[in-house]
């Protein structure tokens, strides 16, 4: 191993951390979310979130018709609109 590789190691670590931070930001801006992500996005507990879904305030998109009954997705824009309507 050459000394130049070891000298660049801190710069490499910094670059990897920077990329990781950017990926986290992009992940938080995803358009479609699972239930846990959606709950976190609207900052509600499980019971309050379930009530709003059951009452039709928060729309849920099920993939049941495609044989994926356990997969439900929530749309970021719809979540934001639902919360504004309260």
Secondary structure, DSSP 8 states (H G I E B T S, - for coil): --HHHHHHHHHHHHHHHHHHHHHHHHHHT-SEE-HHHHHHHHT--HHHHHHHHHTTSS--EEEGGGTEEEEEEEEHHHHHHHHHH-
